[in-house]
Amino acid sequence: MKHYLYLFVLLILAFLGSDKIYADTDNVEQELAMRVQQAQVSGSDSDFYNAQKLFLNHLEQNQAWDKYYRVWMSRVNYDVNHKHFHRAFTQIHRLTNDIRKRHQEQYLYIPNMCLGLFYSSRNQPEMAETYFRRALKGVDANKEPVSVFNCYLSLALSLSFKHPAEAMACLDSLPKQLLCPLRQYTPA
């Protein structure tokens, strides 16, 4: 019943235009994000996928690509954490194709992060390291300091299995990687 209500609200937004109904899109995004989080905690796959799809549709309509791809990444994380590895791998492939189709190549680091997480969860730290390093090469440290932080943290985790000294070097660089760019960062 809930998913029909969500669909109804989405249809109303589509017909009337979200700008006319909601003066502040952030409130809608916060509500949708909260629904995704609640569904994720509930453990119900269908509830999570429905809530996540509504959120993605909203972000796509507003062409909020940064948030759109991050929410899509949450789907991959959910699937990996719930051992739905085939679904996760399929979503990574779709995510990569979507980024290329929309000419949003600046977000190609996200599928690399997803692949790193995928391989890390499959106990393949060497492959995880490869994709975390690719993600680091693709992310703009000035525009995405938190993503750089997450890449280094994930890389350190994957390195900790066979290269603990290098993992510690990644961890030692974390505060510098996060704090320095954040001081310069001003939201648009």
C-alpha positions, 0 to 999 in steps of 0.5 A, a space after each residue: 500500500 505504501 508504494 502506491 502512495 509514493 507512486 501517487 505523490 510522484 505522479 502529482 509532482 510530475 503533473 504539477 511540477 515540483 517547483 510549484 509544490 515545493 519551494 525548497 527541494 531540500 525538504 523533499 530530498 531529506 524526506 526521500 533520503 529518510 525513507 531510503 534509510 528507514 527502508 534500508 534498516 528494515 531489511 526489506 529488499 522491496 521497500 528499499 528498492 521502491 524508496 530508492 527508485 522514488 529518490 532516484 526519480 526525484 533527483 533525475 527530474 531535478 538533474 542533480 547528478 552528483 546526488 543521483 549517482 551517490 544514491 545509486 551507489 547506495 543501491 550497490 552498497 545495499 546489494 553487496 551488504 545483503 550478499 546480492 552480488 549479481 545484482 550489485 555487479 549488474 547495478 555497477 554496469 548500469 551505473 557506468 553506462 548511465 554516466 557515459 550516456 548522460 556525458 557525466 564522466 566526472 562521476 566515473 569514479 563512483 562505479 570504480 568505488 563500487 567495484 572496489 567495495 564489491 571486490 573487497 566484500 568478495 575477499 579480493 583485496 588486490 582487485 579492490 585496491 585496483 579499483 580504489 586507486 582508479 577511483 582516486 585518479 578520477 575524483 576531483 579532490 577540490 570538488 569532492 573532498 569527502 569522496 577522496 577521504 572515502 577512497 583513501 579510507 577504503 584503499 587503506 582497508 583493502 591494503 591492510 591485508 597484505 600491505 599494512 605499512 602502506 595502509 597506515 600511510 593512507 590512514 595517516 593522510 586522511 585528516 589532511 585529505 579531508 580537512 584541507 579541501 573542506 576549509 576551501 570548499 564553499 557550497 554553491 
